[in-house]
Amino acid sequence: MILPTTLTEINDGALLDCQNITSIVFNNNSTENILISTSAFNGIDKNNCTIIVPKGTESAYGNVDGLEEFSNIEENTTVSSIIPNPSNTSEAIVLYPNPTNFSFSLFNVDFAKVEIFDITGKLIFTTKYTKNEIISVVRFSPGIYEIKIITDKSVTTKTLVVIY
């Protein structure tokens, strides 16, 4: 799971029952404004899930409340380039913000059919997307969802994390 640089808070139960997550990538170069609830990662196997952080931040992330229980915190020199910046990407479809607690939008998409699947693969929502539209997820339970974006040019799958 890749977390955006805009992430500042992960609340209780945000990743409840997400036991299949094997890595969580943090993109913030600073841990100053990150607030993580002590039970945000309940359900994740902290011995087998690796926290990947930007180069030079391993010890800082190791001291963040909520992350100290993870056995594996590793630095990655390419973390900052994993998520495209919606303002400067030219071709990649970007789902933003992610994680979200209210809604999301798609960048570099004019028109698409959007299908949302729950963690079991069940189709739970379908809509037609038009450029700059906002798709609400307020009715969704916190968790991980697969977003299938079908355009006239391609089919793209993204992962969305809904938090509260």
FIDRENMI-915503 format. One line per 2 residues: number of its first residue (from 1); for each residue x, y, z of N, C-alpha, C, O. Coordinates in steps of 0.02 Angstrom, whole numbers, m for minus. Atoms other than C-alpha are relative to their C-alpha. Layout:
NUM	X/Y/Z/X/Y/Z/X/Y/Z/X/Y/Z; ...
This chain:
1	42/m57/0/0/0/0/45/61/0/93/65/38; m40/m61/5/69/170/m48/m42/58/27/m98/69/5
3	34/m56/m32/20/319/59/26/66/m30/86/73/m40; m22/m63/31/23/495/m16/34/46/49/27/38/110
5	m34/m49/m43/127/639/50/m49/43/37/m31/74/88; 50/m41/m34/m34/727/99/m28/m34/62/m64/m2/100
7	26/36/m58/m71/595/231/29/29/64/90/36/71; m22/m27/m64/m64/669/406/m27/m40/59/m2/m33/115
9	31/35/m56/m172/552/509/m28/m68/m22/m57/m73/m76; 30/66/10/m220/368/518/m35/m18/65/m4/m25/117
11	41/8/m60/m362/335/639/m12/m73/19/6/m119/m19; 16/66/m25/m420/185/742/m35/m43/m53/m82/m21/m85
13	33/48/43/m464/34/637/4/16/m74/m31/m16/m113; m4/m19/71/m415/117/472/17/m59/m45/m7/m64/m101
15	m21/58/40/m336/m44/412/m20/m65/33/13/m116/27; 27/59/m33/m439/m166/513/m14/m54/m51/m41/m41/m104
17	10/58/43/m444/m338/434/37/4/m67/15/m24/m117; m41/m5/60/m311/m294/306/63/m43/9/119/m20/m5
19	m55/44/m18/m203/m442/355/44/m20/m59/99/m45/m49; m40/20/58/m141/m471/176/49/54/m23/86/43/m71
21	m47/m52/18/m44/m308/168/70/m21/20/82/m40/78; m69/20/m13/141/m347/154/48/58/3/105/51/27
23	m43/m59/m5/211/m171/138/m44/63/1/m97/66/m30; 32/m66/m3/160/7/177/54/51/m15/105/54/20
25	m50/m49/21/253/147/89/m23/69/23/m75/94/3; 11/m69/m20/260/316/174/43/45/m44/100/29/m58
27	m36/m44/45/310/461/62/23/65/32/59/104/1; m19/m62/m33/332/601/189/73/m3/21/95/m52/52
29	m70/m4/m21/512/654/216/5/21/73/58/15/103; 2/m20/m70/461/719/388/m56/m36/36/m110/m47/7
31	51/34/m39/366/631/525/m35/48/48/m78/27/87; 26/m49/m48/322/792/619/m76/3/2/m105/8/56
33	72/m10/3/141/803/560/m39/m65/m9/m98/m62/m28; 35/63/9/98/618/554/m26/m23/68/12/m32/115
35	32/23/m61/m25/561/686/m32/m68/m15/m76/m73/m57; 25/68/11/m59/374/695/m30/m26/65/4/m28/117
37	33/30/m58/m184/298/815/34/m66/18/58/m101/m26; m33/62/m22/m116/154/919/m34/m62/m28/m2/m115/m31
39	33/59/28/m247/37/844/m15/6/m74/m56/m31/m101; 11/m10/72/m240/99/664/17/m61/m40/m14/m75/m91
41	m24/57/38/m148/m57/607/m20/m66/30/10/m118/15; 24/63/m27/m244/m187/706/m20/m46/m58/m53/m25/m105
43	15/48/53/m259/m342/599/57/m11/m48/58/m61/m84; m58/8/43/m97/m315/505/54/m38/38/67/m24/97
45	m54/38/m30/42/m439/540/63/43/1/97/49/m50; m55/m48/m6/175/m319/603/69/m32/m6/119/2/m13
47	m63/35/10/310/m453/591/14/m14/m74/71/m23/m94; m8/16/70/279/m485/406/m16/57/m47/m11/50/m108
49	14/m59/40/229/m312/345/58/48/7/78/66/62; m57/m45/0/372/m197/296/m24/71/m10/m63/86/m55
51	11/m71/7/362/m10/321/58/27/m42/116/19/m23; m52/m27/45/456/76/178/m5/76/4/m58/105/m6
53	m1/m72/m12/509/256/208/55/32/m43/100/m3/m67; m52/m34/40/612/388/115/69/m6/32/75/m12/93
55	m69/5/m23/801/380/129/14/52/54/m4/111/47; m19/m45/m54/865/454/291/m52/9/54/m43/49/100
57	54/m10/m49/702/437/389/m17/m62/41/m65/m62/79; 16/63/m34/709/259/457/m6/8/75/m55/m16/105
59	4/m7/m73/746/307/637/m58/45/21/m89/32/73; 57/m44/m16/617/447/636/m66/m38/m3/m108/m32/41
61	61/40/6/481/330/574/m3/m55/54/m58/m72/77; m1/51/m52/535/198/699/m23/26/67/m42/m13/111
63	21/m31/m62/492/321/837/m72/28/m3/m95/57/46; 69/m24/7/318/366/771/m47/m47/38/m46/m107/27
65	50/40/m35/180/308/888/m43/m36/m52/m66/m5/m100; 40/39/45/85/169/801/42/m41/m49/18/m90/m77
67	m44/38/45/235/110/698/54/m38/37/88/m81/8; m54/31/m38/352/55/837/m7/m75/6/43/m109/20
69	10/73/m4/276/m120/837/20/m38/m63/25/m99/m62; m19/33/62/328/m156/657/73/m22/5/117/16/24
71	m68/28/m4/481/m269/647/45/25/m56/105/30/m47; m40/m18/59/536/m209/475/m16/70/m24/m70/82/m52
73	5/m67/29/561/m26/433/62/9/m43/119/5/m18; m55/m4/47/668/m1/279/m2/66/m39/m56/93/m51
75	m4/m60/40/728/149/181/m1/m18/m74/25/m70/m94; 3/9/72/695/165/m4/17/66/m33/m17/116/m20
77	m22/m63/31/784/295/m109/m48/24/m53/m43/82/m74; 46/m21/53/644/298/m238/m70/13/25/m115/24/m16
79	67/m8/m27/495/319/m121/m33/64/m24/m92/64/m41; 31/m63/17/468/502/m163/m25/3/m71/m66/46/m88
81	23/m1/69/444/461/m346/m52/m53/m16/m72/m60/m74; 48/53/13/321/318/m325/m68/27/m20/m99/1/m66
83	67/m27/15/162/424/m327/8/60/m45/42/108/m27; m5/m58/44/143/541/m474/m37/59/31/m88/51/64
85	33/m61/m23/100/720/m430/m53/18/m51/m37/28/m110; 53/m13/48/m70/756/m509/10/63/m41/m16/68/m97
87	m9/m62/37/m14/929/m562/53/m4/m54/55/38/m98; m52/2/51/134/871/m664/4/m66/m38/50/m76/m78
89	m1/62/37/93/698/m728/m33/11/m68/m81/48/m72; 27/m13/66/58/690/m914/m44/m56/m27/m89/m42/m66
91	39/54/30/m14/518/m951/m31/m48/50/m86/m74/38; 25/50/m48/m38/407/m798/m66/21/31/m75/80/47
93	62/m14/m35/m211/394/m724/16/2/74/47/m45/101; m14/m9/m71/m202/457/m545/m65/4/38/m110/43/19
95	57/m1/m45/m331/422/m410/22/39/61/72/22/94; m25/m45/m52/m321/560/m281/m57/33/37/m106/51/3
97	m52/22/m46/m326/580/m132/m9/m74/17/m63/m102/9; 0/71/m19/m283/405/m74/53/m11/53/113/m5/38
99	66/17/m25/m316/360/65/m46/60/1/m25/118/m3; 51/m52/m4/m477/457/76/m51/m19/53/m59/m77/71
101	54/14/m47/m617/474/201/m66/28/m25/m117/21/9; 61/m32/25/m744/565/93/m12/m13/m74/m66/m37/m93
103	9/7/72/m716/560/m95/68/m3/m35/120/7/m4; m61/m1/39/m589/544/m234/m17/24/m71/m75/27/m91
105	7/m21/69/m561/606/m410/54/m34/m41/101/m63/m13; m48/30/45/m466/544/m561/33/56/m41/0/101/m65
107	m36/m47/41/m331/643/m650/21/m36/m64/36/m95/m64; m16/25/66/m292/620/m835/m53/m47/m27/m38/m93/m66
109	57/38/26/m464/547/m869/m55/50/m17/m76/89/25; 56/m43/20/m597/638/m969/m67/m35/11/m112/m7/42
111	61/40/m8/m731/502/m974/19/m72/14/66/m98/m16; m15/71/m16/m734/328/m899/m59/m31/34/m102/2/63
113	44/39/m43/m838/192/m825/43/m20/58/99/m45/49; m38/16/m60/m782/166/m646/m38/m54/38/m97/m47/54
115	28/55/m39/m813/2/m555/40/m6/65/102/m3/64; m33/6/m65/m775/m17/m370/m17/m69/30/m75/m88/35
117	6/67/m27/m745/m189/m294/24/0/72/72/35/89; m24/7/m69/m731/m234/m110/57/m49/3/78/m76/m48
119	m59/42/m9/m589/m337/m38/m11/m73/m21/36/m109/m35; 16/68/21/m680/m499/m83/m8/m6/m75/m16/m61/m101
121	8/1/72/m693/m449/m266/m71/12/m23/m85/8/m83; 70/m12/16/m879/m410/m259/m8/72/m27/15/119/5
123	15/m65/29/m934/m266/m372/m51/35/45/m106/9/55; 46/m34/m46/m1013/m139/m253/m25/67/m25/m73/95/2
125	20/m66/24/m1026/21/m355/24/9/m72/80/m11/m89; m17/m17/69/m1026/76/m538/m25/70/m15/m80/88/6
127	22/m67/20/m1032/251/m609/35/19/m65/86/m10/m84; m33/m30/58/m992/350/m766/35/62/25/4/105/57
129	m41/m55/m25/m852/473/m731/11/50/m56/25/31/m113; m15/m55/45/m831/641/m816/55/42/32/57/50/93
131	m57/m38/m24/m674/748/m800/m18/47/57/m69/82/54; 6/m43/m60/m656/838/m632/m58/m19/46/m71/16/94
133	54/23/m44/m803/742/m556/30/m28/64/87/m52/65; m20/28/m64/m791/689/m375/m44/m60/15/m105/m56/10
135	36/62/m17/m840/512/m326/m1/m8/75/52/m13/107; 8/5/m73/m907/498/m149/8/m72/23/m14/m119/m10
137	m7/66/m32/m859/352/m37/m26/2/71/m8/m42/111; 23/m7/m69/m949/410/120/m42/m59/23/m47/m71/83
139	40/59/m19/m1061/255/117/41/m63/6/15/m115/27; m43/59/m3/m913/136/109/28/m8/70/43/41/104
141	m33/14/m63/m844/52/263/75/11/m9/101/6/m65; m73/m6/6/m661/85/301/29/m65/m26/8/m119/m5
143	m31/59/28/m553/m35/203/35/13/m65/46/71/m84; m35/m4/64/m466/m71/39/m47/m20/m55/m82/m70/m50
145	44/12/56/m557/m64/m126/41/1/m65/90/37/m71; m31/1/66/m507/m104/m305/m43/44/m45/m104/35/m49
147	35/m46/45/m553/33/m429/20/m18/m71/79/m14/m89; m14/14/71/m568/m18/m612/m24/60/m41/m82/79/m38
149	14/m59/41/m560/130/m732/2/m21/m73/54/m40/m99; 6/24/69/m622/88/m906/m11/60/m46/m63/93/m43
151	6/m55/48/m590/217/m1042/m2/m30/m70/3/m90/m78; 0/24/69/m599/206/m1230/70/m22/m22/77/m54/m74
153	m69/17/17/m409/184/m1230/29/m57/42/74/m92/19; m33/49/m44/m373/69/m1083/m46/m21/58/m98/10/71
155	30/21/m63/m427/m25/m927/56/2/52/107/m31/44; m50/m9/m52/m332/26/m771/m30/m19/67/m88/m3/80
157	23/18/m67/m346/m45/m596/43/36/51/104/36/47; m34/m35/m55/m302/56/m441/m27/m26/65/m82/m54/68
159	23/19/m67/m315/21/m255/m16/65/37/22/113/36; 23/m57/m40/m412/142/m145/m6/m22/73/m33/m75/87
161	8/12/m71/m401/149/44/m49/51/28/m38/112/22; 50/m43/m31/m554/219/134/13/m2/75/15/m56/106
163	m13/m5/m71/m519/281/310/m51/48/31/m81/88/m4; 42/m47/m37/m621/371/444/34/20/63/6/60/101
